Each structure stands twice: as structure tokens, then as C-alpha cells.
Amino acid sequence: MENIGALAILLAFCLSLYAIVGSIAGKLKSRPFLVRSAERAVYAVWFLLTLASGILVNALLTSDFRFAYVASRSNRDMPGVYKFAAWWGGQEGSLLLWTWILSCYAAVVVWQNRKKFRDMMPYVTATLMVTQAFFLLLITFPLSPFQVLAIGKEVTAAPDGSGLNPLLQYWAMAIHPPTLYLGYVGFIVPFAFAMGSLITRQPGDAWIHTTRRWALVTWLFQSCGVLLGAGWAYAVLGWGGYWGWDPVENASILPWITGTAFLHSVMMQEKKGMMKVWNIVLISATFFLCIFGTMLTRSGIVSSVHAFAQSPIGKYFTIFLALHIAATIWLILDRLDYLKSESQLESVVSRESSFLFNNLLLLASCFAVLWGTLFPVISEAVTGEKISVDAPFFNRVNVPIGLFLLFLTGVGPLIAWRRSSLDSLKRAFLWPAAVGVVTVAALAALGVRHFYALMSFGLCAFVTSTIVAEFGKGAWTIRAKTRMNMARAMVELTHRNTRRYGGYIVHMAIVVMFIGFSGAAFNQDKTIEVKPGDRFRLGRYELRVKDLKQGETPNYRWGNVVLDIYTDNEFLGALQPEKRFYKVSRDQSSEVAIRRRLNEDLYVNFSGVAEDGRAVIQAYVFPLVSWIWVGFATLFFGTLICLVPSKVRLQFPKTKVVGVVTQDARVSR
Amino acid sequence: MRGYRVSLLLILVTVLSLAQSGSELVTPEIRRVGRHLACLCGVCKNTVADCAMLECGHSKPARIKIRSLLKEGKSDQAIIARFVAEEGKQALAVPPAEGFNLLAWVMPFAAIGAGLMLIGWFIRRMLPKPQTAAATDSRILDRYHEQIEKDLAQLD
């Protein structure tokens, strides 16, 4: 089977090269059969990669330890779901998954557009297949997932595998990487259409209209991937952190930020025909950052707990990225004439301007994260001395930028397209600003002194009131006209313009998440050694140690502490944090116990046993942290709303500049 | 049954080796100093104060050293300087704002400045140019001024 798997990958590599050459040659020589043949090669690549993936997954599920990959990433007693998840638990397997997802996307794109965009599609296919061929090159030659264990020339099987990293044996980790890959890989589709549009010198916005949903779905996957990763870190790592500014975490957020900027600025192009160059730049940057993130995770350029083992593929990525960036810059510069704006700004105080500032701050945040991630490498190269750029740096730089972005989230909807008068601005800002100020004053009066937390809560109140006002005004108008009740009127309003109101729901999700982030200013923790019968306090909780237990499963041994939780002598329930020791890999992991509530989480980690036999407990109170996960659900819901077609098809008349009428001309008339 | 006892013994031995007392190393004083120092274990990107791994190969010895230096009466700055002298600048959680490393702090905000200038340039370019109307106005005004001058001269 390993030979079939390896052959399938090799054939897929050859076919992807054929698809590149066939589609371009077919287009240039006007040979439609070649273009068709190249498109069929895309389907064939998908089939071959599905076959290869099936062989690897089968080997994992059946514990075929002749495969080096299977032996190093799984063991017999692992639950089936984690054996399956081992597909992406290592470098070679995860690259195969990456490549397979890309082949799925490519096949869907080719199928969806088999009768559309005949000018552009050959180049779209070629762009997709260039990336496909690159990743196939990696798993065909340096990092084949089908290497077998051998003694001399004889293939042999290990008696058991060394198991998957225990930290990865968690439900969120079983879906976090594929979700993130769906995001990473998906951004190639709008990029490929942008390139197709540039190469064929399309003056219109066809690529934008075609890929808007792709971009949105991809962005949703990326968001889910990032937040599932945060949820995993919170529940598994034992310290309650959900974001640690690790280079690999940063790599996942970078394309998300530029993708967010793209989703905003693309509206300028759709509604006003402006910022065409910028949108191409943004989607290209997003794609490059996806590839860059993949490189960062896999090349060992920067040290990270998440990174796969160091491998020689860094130089492959560098060459791929350099060539792509150079080609994209050349294309953009060469096609500038086709990317001219169709209209002008009418006023500085307009929705258009607010989008510019939104993009500026998003990109500044992206740059700050990228800069902080790479600075240790840059600094060492220049000065020869190692330095650390840790969480405090990222927090100091990004918190003010994030708060300003939150402010713009509220400001944007208050400013009209084209121009806003001072009076309308005053009317729009008065109540939301008042709500924000009152919130800050009330919290300060209640004793909150943390500056950023105060600012954040104030801005959250401000943005919430703008969003509520937007929904309220619209629904009220519909109610007045149709006599619907307010709830139905809101649903009707959202259905009439799903993109706008779905977008507001996503904005609300961001507000909810900021409330969750701000709660971190009030975290409390305690590390203590205890024995059964002991009790200790943390915040308003009293934790009483009831018992210490231990046992084993086929996969691991465990020990846990039973803690009864009280507040004011009222029993709230029991928590059982657990420590696991995996038999095969000889690794350990913590299964923290969390009492989740909207106001605060009580989070308990069983760290181990002290020299005197007492259990070492780390207990934390994390105020408002659950709001982050509520925000995640809201973001998911809001994005789905955006994807629903609007009931009313809106037309956006563009303000075309047809000429300037001068006073002279009018006088002479 | 015997196997089970053996496994319980194993877990006990294992867990015993997991952790030693760490609670006395997370005092507010140790945290105050540790907040300026990077945990160099290579696993987390936290400070010595925030690293939650009690048995961390870097933050635990660092905390023990901070505790002993505090007991000796050393100031926070002296302790931090001691760490920098022993481990280099990487001991600091954030790049020192000096020399080349100043760029770490400056660049994000310089990027915002450059972006603002770019937006200013873009807005100026994209706004309708008022010069045409202004120039026309001034030409018309000049014509009227000339006419007034002429009429005034005739009056004289």
C-alpha cells in the first residue's frame, strides 16, 4: 500500500505540473481542449490525493507500524479518533492534509466555474496548481508520509508506535488544525482569481463578486481555527492562557488580520469602484502570510512549542514566496491602468475614510505582530546578540491599537457613505458616546482602576449602543410600515441586507470578545500544597480537598484530586483536576477542571505531588473569560448570516466623475 | 491485583517526580521582579513571573535566584541587571529600548505614521480638486476688479 500511496503522490505532482502547462498553453494557443484537459487533471489530482490520504489514514487506524509516520505518531491503545487526528499530528501527514484540502478547493473551483470566466479560468487553474505542485513537491521528495521502517533492505514493523503527543489528545485539537488549514488554504482561491483578473487585464470586479463568499467562508474557517486553538490552550495547557503570542499562534493570526482588512476594503470596490490596487495587494498579502505561517511552523526559523520538528524545507518556502511576491508585484505594476478608481472621495468625513483608517490599524496591528515575531531573528542577525520578545511586548504594542480598532468598529456605522455633515455626526455620536462615558464613570466609581480595562469596557458600551441603535432604527421603520412586532422586524431587517446586519453581529461578537479579554486585568491565582481535609480560599470561593484518587486506562495512568467548592458555605459542586501519564510516549498532561460561568471561571490544575506527598494545586479565577467563547459563537452566527443571500438585492450607484463644470462654462452658457 | 498495585506505585513514583514544592516561589515580590524577565525554557513566551509550569527548567531556578537575591536585600534593578549580566539581553522579557533594539518599539508606530501619511496622500488625491473652481473664481474676481478699477477711473 505504501508504494501505491507514494506513486499516487508522484502522479499527482506530475499532473499538477501538466495542469499548469496545459491551462496556460491552451489559453495562449487558443486550444480549448488543452484547457479542458488541464481542468480534468485538477480532478485527477484530487482523486490521487484522496487515495493517498485514505491509505495513510487506513494505516493509522489499523496501526500499520511498517509506516515510519504511523509508528512515530500513534500507538495501538490510542482511541480511534486520535489515531485519525494523527493524520495531522506530524510534519508529513499535516502537509498531506494541507495538499489534499487544496486539491478539494481546486476541484470545487474548477467545477463551479466550468462554464464561466473562460478567459480567466486557465490562469486561475494555473495559479492554484502552482501552489499544489509546490506542496506536492515537498511530500514527494523531502517529506514523504509513506516512508517505511526497514532493517537493511527488508521492510519491518515496529511492535508498537510511540504515540501522539498527549497535549494533542483533546477534542478541540482533533478539529483545530484541519479548521485552520481550511482557512489557510482557502485564501488561495480569491488570490488565484485576483491573479487571473490581473493577467487577463479585467477592468471590472468579476473576481471580487466571484470570490466574496469564498473569502468569507475562508475567513470563518480561519477564525474558528484560531479560536479553537485558543480554547484548546485554555483547557489543556494548565495555566488558563488562551493566547501566548507564540510565533506559531502569531502566524495564524496574521492572515486573519489582513483577511479582515480585505473583507472591509472590498466593500469600497463593490460600492464605489475604489481601492482596486489595494484590494489586490491585501488578498495577495493574505495568501503570502498563509504560506509564511506554514513556513514558520515547519522550518524551525523561530523556536515555538507548536512548531513541527526542524526540517530542510525552509529554503523551498523562501524560494516559493520570493518568486510569488516578485511575480505579483510585477503584475500589479504592469496592470495599474486597469486598476484605476472609478470614482472620487466626496468628503474626508465619510464611511470611505473610516474604512481607510480601519485598514490602516488592522495592517499596523498585523505589522506589529509580524515585527515582534521576527525581531529576535533580525536583531540576532544584525547585532549578534539574542534577545527575547515575549508577551509583554505584544501586549504593550497591540492593546492600544486593538482599542482604537474597537473604537472604529463603533464609529464606522455612524458615518454615512459619501459624506456626513457635522450635525448628523453630532446626532449619531451623542448617545453612544454618553453611554460609553457613563459606563467608564460607573466602573471607576465601583473601584475599577485598570486603565486599559476601563477604556475597553467604555468602548464596548459605545460600540454596543451604536449597533443596537442601528438595529433599533431600522426595525422601528419596518415596524411602522408593516405593523410587525420588533423581534420580527429585526429578523426582516437582517434578511433584507444580510451582509450589513450580519456584519454588525460580527462586530458585536468582537465587542463580546473584548469584554472577555478585559477580564484578564482582574485574574486571581493561588498555588498551594494540600492533603485531604485541607481547605483554602481564592476570591469568593473556598476549596475543600476531599480525596486523592488514581487509576489507569489502557492508554494512560491518572491521578486526580477531588475538590468540593463552596462560597459562603453554600456547596457549588465538585471539581476533579487530573494528571495523566501516557504509557507509551511516557509524556504527561493535565486535565484541568473548570467551573465555567459567565461572570468568571474557577480553574483548577493538579500540577503534581510535592516531596512531602501533598498535592500541588494551581487555582485561578478568570473573570469574564467565558465571554470570549460566547463571542466566538456570535461571530460564527454573524458570519453565517452574512453568507445568506439578502432578500432585497441592493444596487450601489457609483459616483462617476464625468467632468468638472467650471464657472466659466456656466457663465458662457 | 498485584499488577494494579504495581501500576499504582508507578503512578505514585511518576507523580512524585513531577513536582516539588513551588508555592513559596510565587510570592508578589518574586512576581514583581520576574515580570521583567523572560522565561527561556523555549516552550512558553511568558515571563518568569507568569510561567505556570511549576517545574519549568528555567523559571523555577530563576525564581529561586530572585528569592535569594531579594533576601540578600538586592534591589529589583540590581537583580534584573544580574540576570542580564549572566544570560545576556535575552534575559529581559522585552527588547531594551536602546541601540538597534529601539527599532522593535519604534517600527510599529512608525508604520502607523507612514500609513497615516499614505492615507493623507490618498485622500488628497481622491478628493475632487478645488483648484479648478478657485482658479476660476480668482480669474472672475480679477475681471471684476479690473472692471471696478476702470469704472472708478472713469468716475474720476
Contacts between the chains, C-beta under 8 A, distances in Angstrom:
chain1	res1	chain2	res2	distance
A	237	B	52	7.7
A	238	B	52	6.3
A	238	B	53	7.8
A	239	B	52	2.9
A	239	B	53	7.5
A	240	B	52	7.5
A	241	B	46	7.8
A	241	B	52	7.5
A	244	B	44	6.1
A	244	B	45	5.1
A	244	B	46	6.7
A	245	B	45	5.1
A	246	B	44	7.6
A	246	B	45	5.3
A	274	B	126	7.2
A	303	B	42	5.4
A	305	B	42	7.6
A	305	B	43	4.6
A	305	B	44	6.9
A	341	B	126	6.8
A	344	B	126	5.2
A	344	B	127	6.6
A	344	B	128	5.5
A	345	B	123	6.1
A	345	B	126	4.0
A	345	B	127	5.1
A	346	B	127	7.8
A	346	B	128	7.3
A	347	B	127	7.8
A	348	B	123	5.8
A	348	B	127	7.2
A	353	B	123	6.7
A	356	B	119	5.0
A	356	B	122	6.9
A	356	B	123	7.3
A	357	B	119	6.9
A	360	B	112	6.9
A	360	B	115	4.2
A	360	B	116	6.8
A	360	B	118	7.9
A	360	B	119	6.0
A	361	B	112	7.6
A	363	B	111	7.8
A	363	B	115	6.7
A	364	B	108	6.4
A	364	B	111	5.4
A	364	B	112	4.6
A	364	B	115	6.1
A	367	B	107	7.6
A	367	B	108	6.2
A	367	B	111	4.8
A	368	B	108	3.8
A	368	B	111	7.5
A	371	B	104	7.2
A	371	B	107	5.4
A	371	B	108	6.1
A	371	B	111	8.0
A	372	B	104	7.1
A	375	B	95	6.8
A	375	B	103	7.8
A	375	B	104	4.9
A	379	B	95	6.9
A	379	B	100	6.3
A	379	B	101	6.0
A	379	B	104	7.3
A	382	B	100	5.5
A	383	B	99	7.3
A	383	B	100	5.3
A	383	B	101	7.6
A	385	B	88	6.1
A	385	B	89	5.8
A	385	B	90	7.7
A	386	B	88	6.2
A	386	B	89	7.3
A	386	B	90	4.2
A	387	B	89	5.0
A	387	B	90	5.3
A	387	B	92	7.2
A	387	B	95	5.0
A	387	B	96	7.8
A	387	B	101	6.1
A	388	B	38	3.7
A	388	B	40	7.1
A	388	B	89	7.9
A	388	B	90	4.8
A	388	B	91	7.5
A	388	B	92	6.3
A	388	B	93	6.1
A	388	B	94	7.5
A	388	B	95	7.6
A	389	B	94	6.8
A	389	B	95	6.0
A	389	B	104	6.6
A	390	B	38	5.0
A	390	B	39	7.7
A	390	B	45	4.8
A	390	B	46	6.7
A	390	B	47	6.2
A	390	B	93	4.6
A	390	B	94	6.7
A	391	B	45	5.4
A	391	B	46	6.0
A	391	B	47	7.1
A	391	B	50	7.3
A	391	B	93	7.6
A	392	B	35	7.5
A	392	B	47	6.5
A	392	B	93	5.0
A	392	B	94	5.2
A	393	B	93	7.4
A	393	B	94	4.4
A	393	B	95	6.9
A	393	B	104	7.0
A	396	B	94	7.4
A	397	B	105	7.7
A	397	B	108	5.1
A	401	B	108	7.8
A	401	B	112	7.7
A	525	B	26	7.9
A	527	B	22	6.0
A	527	B	23	4.3
A	527	B	26	5.0
A	527	B	54	6.9
A	528	B	23	5.3
A	529	B	21	6.0
A	529	B	23	5.8
A	550	B	8	5.8
A	550	B	11	5.2
A	550	B	12	7.4
A	552	B	4	8.0
A	552	B	7	5.3
A	552	B	11	7.2
A	557	B	7	6.1
A	557	B	10	6.7
A	557	B	11	4.4
A	557	B	14	7.2
A	558	B	11	7.4
A	559	B	11	5.6
A	559	B	12	8.0
A	559	B	15	5.3
A	579	B	15	6.2
A	579	B	18	6.9
A	581	B	11	6.3
A	581	B	14	5.0
A	581	B	15	7.6
A	588	B	14	7.5
A	588	B	18	6.7
A	605	B	52	7.8
A	607	B	18	7.2
A	607	B	19	5.1
A	607	B	22	7.4
A	607	B	54	5.0
A	607	B	55	7.9
A	608	B	15	5.5
A	608	B	16	7.9
A	608	B	18	3.2
A	608	B	19	2.9
A	608	B	54	7.2
A	608	B	55	7.3
A	609	B	12	7.7
A	609	B	15	4.5
A	609	B	16	5.4
A	609	B	18	6.6
A	609	B	19	6.4
A	610	B	19	6.3
A	610	B	20	6.1
A	610	B	21	4.7
A	611	B	16	7.7
A	611	B	20	5.6
A	611	B	21	6.6
A	612	B	21	7.8
A	616	B	19	4.8
A	616	B	21	7.2
A	616	B	22	6.4
A	616	B	23	7.1
A	616	B	54	6.3
A	618	B	52	6.6
A	618	B	54	7.3
A	657	B	128	7.5
A	660	B	128	7.4
A	660	B	129	7.9
A	660	B	132	5.4
A	660	B	133	8.0
A	662	B	132	6.0
A	662	B	133	6.9
A	662	B	136	4.8
A	663	B	133	6.8
A	663	B	136	4.4
A	663	B	137	6.6
A	663	B	140	6.0
A	664	B	136	5.7
A	664	B	139	7.6
A	664	B	140	7.7
A	667	B	140	7.7
